[in-house]
Amino acid sequence: MVDIKRDKIRRCFQLIIEKRYSDARDLLKPSDNHQGSDLSPGKKFAIEGIIAFLNDKSKEGYLKDIDHLKKLRRFFKSKISSIWSDDFDREYFEIWIDFINFLQRQFKSKVNAK
């Protein structure tokens, strides 16, 4: 079975990479077409945060540094495993980790294509 939410998140990531932020935000809006396809608040908030982060040109370089991405992933994983994290926090940090993994796959495919 196709996971509509997972597909929606991947599509958002692709749109973000393409700098099509308004299209990515449109995907976050509630949908009447597919019941159960709406994302939870933690996931929506994370995607909005990724878009806001990348809209700041001074921060864009952080996500191109592989070492920085690895440190960021470790930091987010520690947040997920914290006893103080609730469902919102876990979903928020999981989306950031998924986005970092998505970025790294993009980098690897560009390197392999050369």
Contacts in CASP RR format, 6 or more apart in sequence:
PFRMAT RR
TARGET T0000
AUTHOR 0000-0000-0000
METHOD contacts of the structure
MODEL  1
MVDIKRDKIRRCFQLIIEKRYSDARDLLKPSDNHQGSDLSPGKKFAIEGI
IAFLNDKSKEGYLKDIDHLKKLRRFFKSKISSIWSDDFDREYFEIWIDFI
NFLQRQFKSKVNAK
4 34 0 8 1.000
4 36 0 8 1.000
4 37 0 8 1.000
5 36 0 8 1.000
5 37 0 8 1.000
5 39 0 8 1.000
5 43 0 8 1.000
8 27 0 8 1.000
8 37 0 8 1.000
8 39 0 8 1.000
9 39 0 8 1.000
9 43 0 8 1.000
9 47 0 8 1.000
9 95 0 8 1.000
9 98 0 8 1.000
10 102 0 8 1.000
11 27 0 8 1.000
12 24 0 8 1.000
12 27 0 8 1.000
12 28 0 8 1.000
12 47 0 8 1.000
13 98 0 8 1.000
13 99 0 8 1.000
13 102 0 8 1.000
15 21 0 8 1.000
15 23 0 8 1.000
15 24 0 8 1.000
15 27 0 8 1.000
16 24 0 8 1.000
16 47 0 8 1.000
16 50 0 8 1.000
16 51 0 8 1.000
16 54 0 8 1.000
16 99 0 8 1.000
17 102 0 8 1.000
17 103 0 8 1.000
17 106 0 8 1.000
19 54 0 8 1.000
21 51 0 8 1.000
21 54 0 8 1.000
21 55 0 8 1.000
24 47 0 8 1.000
24 51 0 8 1.000
25 48 0 8 1.000
25 51 0 8 1.000
28 39 0 8 1.000
28 44 0 8 1.000
28 47 0 8 1.000
28 48 0 8 1.000
30 38 0 8 1.000
31 37 0 8 1.000
31 38 0 8 1.000
39 47 0 8 1.000
40 87 0 8 1.000
40 88 0 8 1.000
40 91 0 8 1.000
41 88 0 8 1.000
41 91 0 8 1.000
42 87 0 8 1.000
42 88 0 8 1.000
42 89 0 8 1.000
42 91 0 8 1.000
42 92 0 8 1.000
42 95 0 8 1.000
43 91 0 8 1.000
43 92 0 8 1.000
43 94 0 8 1.000
43 95 0 8 1.000
45 88 0 8 1.000
45 92 0 8 1.000
46 91 0 8 1.000
46 92 0 8 1.000
46 93 0 8 1.000
46 94 0 8 1.000
46 95 0 8 1.000
46 96 0 8 1.000
46 99 0 8 1.000
47 95 0 8 1.000
50 95 0 8 1.000
50 96 0 8 1.000
50 99 0 8 1.000
53 59 0 8 1.000
53 63 0 8 1.000
54 60 0 8 1.000
54 63 0 8 1.000
62 68 0 8 1.000
62 72 0 8 1.000
63 69 0 8 1.000
63 100 0 8 1.000
63 103 0 8 1.000
66 104 0 8 1.000
66 107 0 8 1.000
69 100 0 8 1.000
69 103 0 8 1.000
69 104 0 8 1.000
72 96 0 8 1.000
72 100 0 8 1.000
73 97 0 8 1.000
73 100 0 8 1.000
73 101 0 8 1.000
76 93 0 8 1.000
76 96 0 8 1.000
76 97 0 8 1.000
76 100 0 8 1.000
77 93 0 8 1.000
77 97 0 8 1.000
79 85 0 8 1.000
79 89 0 8 1.000
79 93 0 8 1.000
80 89 0 8 1.000
80 90 0 8 1.000
80 93 0 8 1.000
80 94 0 8 1.000
80 97 0 8 1.000
82 89 0 8 1.000
85 93 0 8 1.000
END
